[in-house]
Amino acid sequence: MIRGAGGKAFASGADISEFDRHRANAEQRKEYTAAGALGHEWLRRFDKPLLALIEGFCIGGGLVVALCADVRFATPASRFAIPAAQARLGYEYSGVAALARLIGPSATRDLLFSARLVEADEALRLGLINFVVTGDEIEAKVRSYAQAIAANAPLTIRAVKAAVAAFEHPPLTEATDASVRALVDACFDSEDYAEGRRAFAEKRPPKFRGR
């Protein structure tokens, strides 16, 4: 689970006061972007389900980080925006593409052109987030959801995550296709698959071990 500290924000975006030192021109932008891309890539390559607990503001680069999570929970007080147009900066293709794949090109244009603040109910409708949960219940909800995932077959979850990641980052190469197929084959050859069939026949919950 990833979340912001303090409950006021998941991440409020880049510190504009630092732009004169670290993002003042195109050359500095390349270095700045490369550093951020390393963090995003690490989150995307995490092979277990990653849940985001969003409280308060989720803005700019903070929203890009949230989009690296597999499932996103927010409170009714959560707010979302990408205010790049107000700061007169260009937004990287990877971030724009991730947003467009999630909510579609038209909604992406709206959010980036207008730089407007989106409330939780609209974010849910757009698909930016998966669930809206009251602030005093959200942590328990996220933990309960994580426990439900943990009770399922780990090899299946890993194969699904890999397949979705391949869909989100085209083109599908032969190596990626082979990697996903190998994960699917591993599911069918696993002890967990046999356990799942036995549990179904015996009308009991399965006990998966990830092998």
N, C-alpha and C positions, 0 to 999 in steps of 0.2 A: 504494500500500500504506500502511495506517495501522498503527502499533504503538506500544506503550509504550516508554519509555526505561529501559534498565537490566536488563530481563529479569525483574524481580520482579513486575510487574503491567502489564496492558494499561491499566487505569485502576481505581483502588481506590474510586471514587465520590466524592461530595461530602465536603468537610472539615467535619465536624460542629462543630468548634471555631469556625467562622465563622458559624454559624447565628444566634447572638445579634445579630450586626451586619448580616447580609444576608438572613436568612430567619426572622426572629423572629415574624412575623405574616402575615396574609393579604395585606396590601398589599405588603409586601416580597417575598412569594412570587411575586406577579405580575411584578415587575421581574426577579427571579431566573429565573423560567420563561421570560420573553420573551428574555432574553439567551441561554439555552440553546437555545431554539427556533430562533434565527437560525443557530446553528452546525449544528444537526441539518438544517435546511432546505438549507443550503449543501451538506452532504454528500449529501443525497438528490438534489439537482439536478445533481450532477456527472455529466456525460453519458458518462463512460468507466467501465468496470468498476472497482469499488473493492474491494480485498481487505483483510481484517483479519488480522493476524498476532497471535495472542493468547498471551501467555506469562504465567503466574502468575494473579493475581486479576483478575477482570473483574466489578466490583461496581456495583450501583445505576446511577447516571448513566453510568458507564463501559460498562455493558452496553447501555444505550440507544444510546450512540455506536457500539458494535460492531454493533448491529442496523441501523445506517444503511449498513453495508457490504453489498455484493452477495454475497460469499462469505467465510466465516470459517474460518480454520485455528487450531487450538489444540494445545498439547502435553498429554501425559498428566497433567502437574502443574497444568494450568489449573483454576481454580475460579470458579464463577459464582453470583451471588445478587443479589436485590433486597431489602435489609433495611429497607424503608420502615416496615413494621409494628413493628419494634423501636425505631425512632426516633420513632414516633407521628406521622408526617407523611403527608399525602395524596399519592397519586401521580397525576400529570397523565394525562388521557385519552389524549393522543397516545402516550405511552410504554406505557401499558397496552394500547392498541389494537394497536400495533406488535407487542408480544409475543404477544397473542392471535391475531393473523393468522398468526404464524409457528408457534406451537406448539399453538394451540387454546385455547378458553376454560377447559377443565377443568385443564389443566396450568398455565395462567396463574394460576388461583385458588390452586392448590397452592403455587406458588412465592411468590406475594405474601402469602397467608395465613400460611404457615409461616415465611417469610423464611429458609429453610434454604439451606445451601451445597450446590451441585450440582457433582459431579466431572465430569471431561471425558467419560467414557464415557456417563454419563447425559445430559449436554448434547448429545452426538452423537445419542443415541437420540431425544431430544425434538425435535431439529431446531434447537437453538440455534446449533449450529456444523455445518459441512459435513465437516470432516476433522480427525482427530487424528494428529499427526505428532510423532515424538520431537524433543526439544529441539535436538539437534545436527544435525537434518536439516530442520527446519521452514522456515528461511529459503530454503534451496535449493529446497524443494518449492514454496514460494509463488512464487519467481521463475520456476521452470520452468512452473508453471501460468499465470503472467502471459504468458510467452513463447508458450505454446500459444494463448492468447486472441488475442495480437497477430498470430499467423499467420492468424487467421480474418478474414472480411470485416468491416471496421469499421462499415459502414453497417448490416449485419445485427445486429451486437452492439448498436448504438445503438437500432435499432428494437425489439429484444427488451427492452432495459432500459426503454424508454419504455412499452411495453405492460405489463410487470410492475408498474411504478410506478403506472400507471393502475388496475390491478387492486387494488393495495394501498391506494389512496386514493380510495374511492368517495365520492359517486356519479360515474359516468362522464358528463361533460358533452359537449355537441356539439363544443365547442372541443377538448377533450382527444382525443375520438375522431377528429376531423379531423386533429389533429396526429400521432397514431400512424399513421393511414392514409397521411398524406403521407410519413412515414418509410419505410413499407413500399413505397409507390410508388417512392420514390427508389432503393430496393434494385433493383427490377426494371428501372429506367431507367438503371442505373449501368454504367460500364465494367467494374466488378468482376464484375457478373453475367455479362457476356459473357466475361470472362477465366475465370470459374469453369467455364463450359460448355466453353470451348476446352481448359482444363487437363484436364477429365474425359475429353474425346474423345482428347486426346493422351497420356493416362495419365501426367501429371506433376503435381507440386504447383503450386497456383495462386499467383500473385504479386499480392496485392490492394494497391490504392493508396488506398482510401477515397474513390473518386469514380466 
